[in-house]
Amino acid sequence: MGDRGSVRYSRNSLAEPSPLVQTQPALTKRAQTHFPKWVLQLAHKINLKFCVAWNRSPLLVALTKKTANPSIVLQELLKRASGRAPSDLSILDDLSDLQLYRLYKSLKSYGALFDALEGYSKELLKDPELDGEQQRLFETLKSMGTDLGEIWIEVKKRLDDCGIQVKGERLPAIPEAIAQIRQILEITFEDLRDPTVDAVGRLMLNLQWVRTPPSADKAKRIEDFKQFTLDLITKGVINRTVLINYLEQALFAAGEKVVEFDPIFDALENVRQSERIRLVEPLLSALRLQDDGAVFRQDLYKALADIQDAGKAALPPRSFEDLWTVENAQQAANAIHDVSRQIGEGLDEQAFKAAVKDRLASPSSGFTAEGAQNFLNSSNRSQLFLRGYSRFLREAIDEYANDLSAR
């Protein structure tokens, strides 16, 4: 596998799916897939289920899996609601009549998903203090529920057009299934009490941790990804060892023979903290797909390509001068993480704080008592959860400002 600290691969291989990955050819004419009306009518009467091939839509694949997994369906709906996947009804255009009927049978059994999205969205709407990322979570869940409902209505309409009249009543939802989905949504809502947490990214991550009891390897991967995310959010650091380990496995599984990672980590080092979080989330999502045995290669390559593109056009990480003008906790956290990684590595707490105070004493830092007070107010400890060098940075600024005021 070569030197783990340096990874090389073709930029073109990131932009396009490998020829080794074959998909079902898209059907362009419904007439080619039209089954005699009596076949579908008979299937409907005897409640027959079919095994049929699907087009490229990950949402349709998730909806029609033999073993239902609401968390995977919710992930695909979330991608559509957040603009990471097309959200129109064109995913139904290439389906045969038989596939439409199979999709109808699958959707009919997803009552818990419909009920959980609709019920929890209505509850959030009643919250008078809903704002910020919690408001964004509400809007996202509402969009996901609307999307699923529109697909349900359109499938029934298209079946009606081909002569199959269905009742359109979903099967009763199992209370335990609703409770499991609601638990994910409620945990995400509580997470968003931290103003630095992104609604869409956190919901995606929480959905990815929901699984049947995992094997020892999968359990370790879940814990590694949780810790990786926690380090990124609270310390502003990217654990290279963890990311290289799982990226290497995924890229080799995708058919890459020579792998180098330096371009990826160089790009992540060049971008601001807010961009790092935005770019890393789809990468972790793709690695989770690979872990589940799903089609992951295209998502993985797109995530890696987006990181490289962002690194080339990135704004420089925030400097000391940017600390004094932050307006809220999220801006403060992002700026703290950017600045802390510019101080140095391998320092203990006292050495790191001394280095920070030396920089503050320089006119180039732009330090003023007024700016420091604004920064400390915006990065109030009750609103932020900082660890490592990021915590040391804030404490050093607090100590330095107090020392000056005491003189």
C-alpha positions as MATLAB code, in Angstrom:
seq = 'MGDRGSVRYSRNSLAEPSPLVQTQPALTKRAQTHFPKWVLQLAHKINLKFCVAWNRSPLLVALTKKTANPSIVLQELLKRASGRAPSDLSILDDLSDLQLYRLYKSLKSYGALFDALEGYSKELLKDPELDGEQQRLFETLKSMGTDLGEIWIEVKKRLDDCGIQVKGERLPAIPEAIAQIRQILEITFEDLRDPTVDAVGRLMLNLQWVRTPPSADKAKRIEDFKQFTLDLITKGVINRTVLINYLEQALFAAGEKVVEFDPIFDALENVRQSERIRLVEPLLSALRLQDDGAVFRQDLYKALADIQDAGKAALPPRSFEDLWTVENAQQAANAIHDVSRQIGEGLDEQAFKAAVKDRLASPSSGFTAEGAQNFLNSSNRSQLFLRGYSRFLREAIDEYANDLSAR';
ca = [
       0.000    0.000    0.000;
       2.994    2.242    0.124;
       3.781    5.172    2.367;
       0.676    6.092    4.342;
       1.766    9.682    4.679;
       1.697   10.321    0.957;
      -1.118    9.294   -1.328;
      -1.373    9.592   -5.088;
      -4.231    8.917   -7.422;
      -5.546   10.251  -10.676;
      -7.596   13.475  -10.413;
      -9.774   12.112  -13.217;
     -10.478    8.977  -11.194;
     -12.046   11.189   -8.543;
     -14.286   13.015  -10.959;
     -15.774   10.032  -12.761;
     -17.017    6.604  -11.707;
     -14.689    3.726  -12.515;
     -15.549    1.591  -15.549;
     -15.418   -1.322  -13.103;
     -18.638   -0.079  -11.564;
     -21.503   -1.095  -13.812;
     -25.056    0.152  -13.438;
     -28.251   -0.925  -15.075;
     -28.696    0.992  -18.348;
     -31.356    3.677  -18.028;
     -34.612    2.940  -19.782;
     -35.640    5.766  -22.061;
     -38.996    4.557  -23.291;
     -41.721    3.355  -21.010;
     -43.253    1.432  -23.940;
     -40.286   -0.936  -23.768;
     -41.162   -1.911  -20.195;
     -44.950   -1.879  -20.268;
     -46.394   -5.097  -18.882;
     -49.837   -6.347  -19.872;
     -52.446   -4.796  -17.614;
     -53.724   -8.155  -16.441;
     -50.275   -9.076  -15.046;
     -50.213   -6.079  -12.735;
     -53.867   -6.458  -11.834;
     -53.281  -10.068  -10.835;
     -50.170   -9.117   -8.860;
     -52.128   -6.452   -7.014;
     -54.975   -8.823   -6.147;
     -52.726  -11.546   -4.743;
     -50.314   -9.095   -3.049;
     -47.386  -10.396   -5.090;
     -43.938   -8.855   -4.576;
     -41.316   -8.815   -7.305;
     -37.553   -8.791   -7.426;
     -36.719   -6.229  -10.085;
     -33.644   -4.222  -11.078;
     -33.593   -0.519  -10.229;
     -32.132    2.536  -11.837;
     -29.296    4.533  -10.317;
     -31.352    6.311   -7.645;
     -29.974    5.455   -4.169;
     -33.316    6.489   -2.664;
     -35.253    3.938   -4.717;
     -32.687    1.268   -3.885;
     -33.043    2.058   -0.169;
     -36.848    2.096   -0.308;
     -37.081   -1.293   -1.987;
     -34.484   -3.287   -0.049;
     -35.808   -6.639    1.124;
     -34.951   -5.692    4.718;
     -36.307   -2.218    5.433;
     -33.847    0.236    6.989;
     -35.522    3.601    7.709;
     -32.223    5.252    8.644;
     -30.825    4.631    5.136;
     -34.016    5.994    3.550;
     -33.823    9.075    5.772;
     -30.202    9.642    4.744;
     -31.180    9.637    1.067;
     -34.139   11.954    1.716;
     -31.789   14.253    3.643;
     -29.408   14.409    0.687;
     -32.304   15.495   -1.523;
     -33.590   18.037    1.013;
     -30.129   19.587    1.455;
     -29.403   19.841   -2.269;
     -26.816   17.049   -2.376;
     -28.979   14.983   -4.704;
     -31.666   15.942   -7.241;
     -34.987   16.376   -5.469;
     -37.461   16.209   -8.327;
     -39.613   13.274   -9.418;
     -37.481   12.411  -12.429;
     -36.169    9.362  -10.538;
     -39.483    7.707  -11.459;
     -39.235    8.400  -15.179;
     -37.211    5.340  -16.169;
     -39.192    2.833  -14.128;
     -41.225    0.132  -15.758;
     -44.813   -0.471  -14.707;
     -43.593   -3.481  -12.744;
     -41.005   -1.414  -10.915;
     -43.577    1.252  -10.104;
     -45.819   -1.390   -8.593;
     -42.954   -2.816   -6.524;
     -42.131    0.681   -5.299;
     -45.771    1.215   -4.344;
     -45.745   -1.978   -2.256;
     -42.568   -0.839   -0.485;
     -43.809    2.686    0.197;
     -47.049    1.285    1.553;
     -45.103   -0.428    4.350;
     -43.201    2.715    5.377;
     -45.974    4.122    7.550;
     -43.587    4.696   10.462;
     -41.384    6.930    8.350;
     -44.304    9.044    7.151;
     -45.779    9.307   10.645;
     -42.491   10.082   12.418;
     -41.512   12.875   10.009;
     -44.968   14.425   10.025;
     -45.528   14.061   13.763;
     -42.169   15.385   14.894;
     -42.291   18.320   12.451;
     -45.675   19.334   13.895;
     -44.255   19.190   17.415;
     -41.276   21.381   16.492;
     -43.608   23.903   14.891;
     -45.221   24.462   18.299;
     -41.889   25.342   19.945;
     -41.898   29.138   20.483;
     -38.111   29.251   20.932;
     -37.293   27.508   17.669;
     -34.484   29.369   15.882;
     -31.064   28.971   14.294;
     -30.047   25.429   13.423;
     -33.051   23.987   15.256;
     -35.280   25.982   12.899;
     -33.227   24.643   10.005;
     -33.766   21.090   11.296;
     -37.531   21.686   11.306;
     -37.466   23.020    7.743;
     -35.309   20.101    6.602;
     -37.570   17.469    8.177;
     -40.631   19.161    6.696;
     -38.982   19.097    3.261;
     -38.084   15.412    3.656;
     -41.657   14.528    4.606;
     -43.049   16.532    1.689;
     -40.629   14.832   -0.703;
     -41.604   11.354    0.462;
     -45.304   12.250    0.253;
     -44.949   13.588   -3.289;
     -43.205   10.395   -4.392;
     -46.025    8.340   -2.844;
     -48.716   10.380   -4.631;
     -46.871   10.313   -7.967;
     -46.353    6.537   -7.853;
     -50.072    5.979   -7.275;
     -50.927    8.396  -10.107;
     -48.625    6.641  -12.565;
     -50.031    3.257  -11.611;
     -53.519    4.633  -12.204;
     -52.367    5.869  -15.630;
     -51.341    2.323  -16.565;
     -54.692    0.921  -15.449;
     -53.909   -0.265  -11.918;
     -56.135    1.373   -9.354;
     -54.751    1.099   -5.830;
     -56.424    2.122   -2.598;
     -53.501    4.274   -1.610;
     -53.797    3.525    2.097;
     -50.531    2.905    3.888;
     -50.188    0.014    6.306;
     -50.484    0.963   10.006;
     -47.188    2.092   11.474;
     -45.532   -0.031   14.141;
     -45.165    2.109   17.303;
     -41.683    0.718   18.034;
     -40.494    1.796   14.575;
     -41.872    5.314   15.048;
     -40.161    5.508   18.448;
     -36.788    4.550   16.983;
     -36.979    7.189   14.263;
     -38.179    9.838   16.714;
     -35.281    9.037   19.022;
     -32.810    9.920   16.254;
     -34.625   13.195   15.553;
     -34.841   14.104   19.244;
     -31.135   13.419   19.825;
     -30.306   15.646   16.862;
     -32.539   18.431   18.186;
     -30.756   18.306   21.562;
     -27.354   18.352   19.842;
     -28.362   21.598   18.137;
     -28.483   23.417   21.474;
     -24.784   23.895   20.727;
     -24.909   26.796   18.221;
     -21.733   25.597   16.497;
     -23.383   22.358   15.320;
     -24.738   22.166   11.764;
     -28.275   20.745   11.540;
     -27.918   18.800    8.301;
     -24.468   17.426    9.084;
     -25.409   16.312   12.584;
     -28.642   14.632   11.463;
     -26.706   12.742    8.805;
     -24.121   11.584   11.325;
     -26.742   10.529   13.870;
     -28.582    8.546   11.202;
     -25.352    6.763   10.303;
     -24.830    5.475   13.837;
     -28.198    3.687   13.904;
     -27.658    0.059   13.005;
     -28.465   -3.442   14.057;
     -25.890   -4.821   16.538;
     -22.629   -4.474   14.579;
     -19.726   -6.860   14.282;
     -16.572   -6.047   16.237;
     -15.036   -4.399   13.138;
     -18.119   -2.287   12.469;
     -18.385   -1.313   16.124;
     -14.791   -0.091   16.059;
     -15.444    1.882   12.878;
     -18.501    3.530   14.437;
     -16.507    4.535   17.528;
     -13.603    5.759   15.389;
     -15.921    7.951   13.307;
     -17.624    9.337   16.411;
     -14.268   10.267   17.925;
     -13.065   11.672   14.604;
     -16.128   13.927   14.416;
     -15.800   14.987   18.053;
     -12.141   15.932   17.525;
     -13.017   17.944   14.426;
     -15.823   19.871   16.129;
     -14.215   20.462   19.540;
     -10.489   20.597   18.714;
     -10.574   21.638   15.085;
      -8.203   18.808   14.162;
      -8.439   16.017   11.613;
      -7.203   12.642   12.798;
      -5.060   11.631    9.827;
      -4.471    8.094   11.078;
      -8.177    7.264   11.306;
      -9.101    8.896    8.015;
      -6.208    7.345    6.080;
      -7.011    3.895    7.458;
     -10.626    3.898    6.267;
      -9.985    5.866    3.084;
      -7.299    3.395    2.087;
      -9.659    0.457    2.620;
     -12.428    2.148    0.629;
     -10.235    3.212   -2.277;
      -8.700   -0.235   -2.565;
     -12.193   -1.743   -2.484;
     -13.085    0.668   -5.310;
     -10.250   -0.715   -7.432;
      -7.502    1.853   -6.855;
      -4.069    0.213   -6.875;
      -1.908    3.204   -5.913;
      -3.196    5.559   -3.264;
      -1.693    8.819   -1.957;
      -3.392   11.123    0.499;
      -1.202   14.234    0.664;
      -3.376   16.226   -1.820;
      -6.442   15.613    0.339;
      -4.837   16.607    3.628;
      -3.087   19.589    2.039;
      -6.457   20.823    0.789;
      -8.101   20.326    4.195;
      -5.236   22.187    5.825;
      -5.730   25.152    3.502;
      -9.439   25.672    4.090;
     -11.203   27.313    6.988;
     -12.748   25.271    9.804;
     -16.299   25.915    8.586;
     -15.325   24.510    5.182;
     -13.562   21.515    6.715;
     -16.732   20.429    8.496;
     -18.799   20.916    5.331;
     -16.335   18.921    3.211;
     -15.619   16.070    5.614;
     -19.263   15.142    6.297;
     -19.983   13.788    2.764;
     -16.687   11.886    2.912;
     -17.681   10.126    6.117;
     -21.105    9.448    4.628;
     -19.514    7.707    1.632;
     -17.308    5.617    3.917;
     -20.413    4.560    5.854;
     -22.043    3.456    2.592;
     -19.027    1.279    1.883;
     -19.283   -0.192    5.367;
     -22.925   -1.115    4.689;
     -22.076   -2.841    1.424;
     -23.941   -0.192   -0.579;
     -22.809    1.527   -3.768;
     -20.325    4.092   -2.462;
     -17.706    4.716   -5.141;
     -19.327    7.681   -6.899;
     -20.123    9.432   -3.591;
     -16.586    8.816   -2.342;
     -14.923   10.218   -5.451;
     -17.189   13.248   -5.505;
     -16.399   13.997   -1.849;
     -12.651   13.732   -2.516;
     -12.903   15.857   -5.658;
     -14.877   18.532   -3.779;
     -12.151   18.654   -1.112;
      -9.427   19.159   -3.713;
     -11.423   21.823   -5.554;
     -12.134   23.674   -2.308;
      -8.454   23.604   -1.375;
      -7.502   25.330   -4.616;
     -10.035   28.153   -4.232;
     -10.045   28.438   -0.462;
      -9.967   31.577    1.602;
      -6.986   31.463    3.985;
      -7.692   30.225    7.517;
      -8.703   32.984    9.910;
      -5.952   34.887   11.718;
      -5.636   36.482   15.166;
      -7.138   39.690   13.784;
     -10.309   37.807   12.876;
     -10.826   36.698   16.481;
     -11.688   40.195   17.661;
     -14.596   40.674   15.235;
     -16.562   37.430   15.708;
     -20.275   37.965   16.269;
     -21.502   34.671   17.715;
     -20.400   31.361   19.213;
     -20.203   29.527   15.893;
     -17.969   32.165   14.316;
     -15.847   32.187   17.466;
     -15.403   28.387   17.443;
     -14.435   28.313   13.770;
     -11.935   31.157   14.212;
     -10.451   29.549   17.346;
      -9.881   26.270   15.507;
      -8.289   28.064   12.544;
      -5.887   30.076   14.690;
      -4.965   27.270   17.087;
      -3.639   25.086   14.285;
      -1.284   27.881   13.215;
       0.547   28.075   16.564;
       2.457   24.809   16.426;
       2.255   21.108   17.125;
       3.731   18.958   19.852;
       3.561   21.657   22.545;
       2.313   21.035   26.054;
      -0.328   23.319   27.571;
       2.065   25.836   29.103;
       4.283   26.054   26.026;
       1.261   26.491   23.760;
      -0.214   29.256   25.930;
       3.171   31.006   26.052;
       3.352   30.918   22.252;
      -0.163   32.386   22.015;
       0.692   35.212   24.427;
       3.846   36.015   22.450;
       1.713   36.373   19.325;
      -0.800   38.545   21.191;
       1.986   40.898   22.255;
       2.883   41.507   18.605;
       1.152   44.489   16.920;
       0.309   42.210   13.980;
      -2.197   40.327   16.185;
      -4.469   43.402   16.268;
      -5.129   42.766   19.981;
      -7.155   45.389   21.819;
      -8.927   45.216   25.141;
     -12.231   45.945   23.440;
     -11.691   43.297   20.773;
     -10.653   40.733   23.377;
     -13.780   41.420   25.429;
     -15.965   40.974   22.356;
     -14.204   37.685   21.593;
     -14.567   36.375   25.153;
     -18.250   37.303   25.256;
     -18.901   35.580   21.902;
     -16.993   32.452   22.942;
     -18.663   32.093   26.330;
     -17.740   28.751   27.868;
     -21.379   27.888   28.526;
     -22.007   27.995   24.769;
     -18.885   26.261   23.491;
     -17.326   22.874   24.098;
     -13.649   23.242   23.263;
     -10.858   20.723   23.761;
      -7.119   20.514   23.176;
      -5.269   23.448   21.667;
      -8.536   25.252   20.936;
      -9.384   25.341   24.630;
      -5.829   26.436   25.475;
      -6.091   29.288   22.956;
      -9.222   30.743   24.503;
      -7.821   30.383   28.014;
      -4.556   32.055   26.982;
      -6.427   35.055   25.538;
      -8.520   35.306   28.708;
      -5.404   35.166   30.897;
      -3.547   37.704   28.746;
      -6.474   40.168   28.803;
      -6.809   39.821   32.593;
      -3.079   40.373   33.112;
      -3.179   43.594   31.081;
      -6.220   44.927   32.905;
      -4.563   44.222   36.280;
      -1.498   46.318   35.484;
];
